[in-house]
Amino acid sequence: MKARDPIADLRRIAFLLERANEATYRVRAFRSAAKALAALPAAELAERAAAGTLTELAGVGDVTARCVAESIAGEEPVYLRRLLATEGSDLDAEATALRTALRGDCHTHSDWSDGGSPIEEMALAAVELGHEYVVLTDHSPRLTVARGLTAERLRRQLDHVEKVNAALPEGFRILTGIEVDILADGSLDQDEELLARLDVVVGSVHSGLNDERSKMTRRMLTAIANPHLDILGHCTGRMVSSRPAGVTGPGDRGHRARSRKESDFDANAVFAACAEHDVAVEINSRPERQDPPKRLIRRALEAGCRFAINTDAHAPGQLDWQRFGCERAARCGVTADQVVNTWPAEQLVDWARGHS
C-alpha cells in the first residue's frame, strides 16, 4: 500500500481533538510529535518506524508512534479513524445554509496572547476550512492573565501580520484586530491611534462580571457608543457545559468547565444601542460559552441588530466550531443577510471603518 503522510495525519488528529474539545494534553501530544518528526528526513522517519525507535525522540510517545507506523504502512491510523467515526451529527438545512454563507471568522486568538498556536498555523487552518479571511483578535493589555498585548506588542504584531499575509495563499487574508477589554467606565483598553488602525475591533467585558445591573448597563452603553467598537463580544460572560451534544472523542469523560452565571444588564437598552450604532452582536460559538443564550439572540434580532458568528478560537481545530453558533443562530431565525461575516473582507472592513 502507498504510504500516507504521517505528519499530516498527526496534525489532522490534533485538529479533530481540538474540534471535539478534548483535553489540551491530548492535543499537545499529537502536535508535539508532528513538530518533532517534521524535522526528520523521510527515509530516517521510515527507518525508525520500522525499527520501533520513534519513541526515543523527544515528544513522541507510544500512541503517536503507532499512528506514524500505521500511516507509513499506508493505513489510516486507528486513532484517526475512531475520531472520524465520532464526529457528531450533521447540521440541519437552515444551520447548514448559514454555515455555508460564512466567509470568515471575526474573533480568534494566537500564541501572542492566550492562544496555543502561531498566527501562521491558525491562518493555514482557516484556509483549509475554506475561509476567505480570519480576524486576529488577541487580548488587550489589562487582561494580564491572557498575556494581553501592550501598545508596543500590538504594533509588532501588525508588522508581523503584514509579512505573514504576503506569504499566504492568494485569496486569503488575515485581518488585523483585537479583543479589547471594556473597562469599568466603558472605555476601551487600547490606544485610540491603534484602534483606528485595526480592521475590526471586538469589545468584551472580562472583569467585574457581577457588577450590579445599572452599572453594567452604563458600562456597555458607553463602549457601544465608542466609534472604534465594531462587535460586542460574548455579552453575558456566562460559562456553561464545556461539551455540546454530539461532540465526542476518544477518552471522552464529558469534562466540564466551571460554570458562571450571566452578567445582569438591561438587554433592551444594550441591543437598541447596538442597532443604533450599527455594532454587531457576537454569537460566540465556544461550547463552554454559548453566549448569548437563545432568548437574548431573539431579543437582539427583534431590536434590529446585526450579528457576527465567531468561534473565539484559541487553537486551529476550534476554528471549525462555527457550526455550533450557526445551529443556535438558525434556531432563533437569524439569516445570512444579518451576519457581517457572510460579507467579503473588503465589505467587512469598509463597514468597520464607517464606525470611526
C-alpha positions, 0 to 999 in steps of 0.5 A: 500500500502507498504510504500516507503522510504521517505528519499530516495525519498527526496534525489532522488528529490534533485538529479533530481533538481540538474540534471535539474539545478534548483535553489540551494534553491530548492535543499537545501530544499529537502536535508535539510529535508532528513538530518533532518528526517534521524535522526528520528526513523521510527515509530516517522517519521510515527507518525508525518506524520500522525499527520501533525507535520513534519513541526515543525522540523527544515528544513522541510517545507510544500512541503517536508512534503507532499512528506514524507506523500505521500511516507509513504502512499506508493505513489510516491510523486507528486513532484517526479513524475512531475520531472520524467515526465520532464526529457528531451529527450533521447540521440541519438545512437552515444551520447548514445554509448559514454555515455555508454563507460564512466567509470568515471568522471575526474573533480568534486568538494566537500564541501572542496572547492566550492562544496555543498556536502561531498566527501562521498555523491558525491562518493555514487552518482557516484556509483549509476550512475554506475561509476567505479571511480570519480576524486576529483578535488577541487580548488587550493589555489589562487582561494580564492573565491572557498575556494581553498585548501592550501598545508596543506588542500590538504594533509588532504584531501588525508588522508581523501580520503584514509579512505573514499575509504576503506569504499566504495563499492568494485569496486569503487574508488575515485581518488585523484586530483585537479583543479589547477589554471594556473597562469599568467606565466603558472605555476601551483598553487600547490606544485610540491611534491603534484602534483606528488602525485595526480592521475590526475591533471586538469589545468584551467585558472580562472583569467585574462580571457581577457588577450590579445591573445599572452599572453594567448597563452604563458600562456597555452603553458607553463602549457601544457608543465608542466609534472604534467598537465594531462587535460586542463580544460574548455579552453575558460572560456566562460559562456553561457545559464545556461539551455540546451534544454530539461532540465526542472523542476518544477518552471522552469523560464529558469534562466540564468547565466551571460554570458562571452565571450571566452578567445582569444588564438591561438587554433592551437598552444594550441591543437598541444601542447596538442597532443604533450604532450599527455594532454587531452582536457576537454569537460566540460559538465556544461550547463552554460559552454559548453566549448569548443564550437563545432568548437574548439572540431573539431579543437582539434580532427583534431590536434590529441588530446585526450579528457576527458568528465567531468561534473565539478560537484559541487553537486551529481545530476550534476554528471549525466550531462555527457550526455550533453558533450557526445551529443556535443562530438558525434556531432563533431565525437569524439569516445570512443577510444579518451576519457581517461575516457572510460579507467579503473582507473588503465589505467587512472592513469598509463597514468597520471603518464607517464606525470611526 
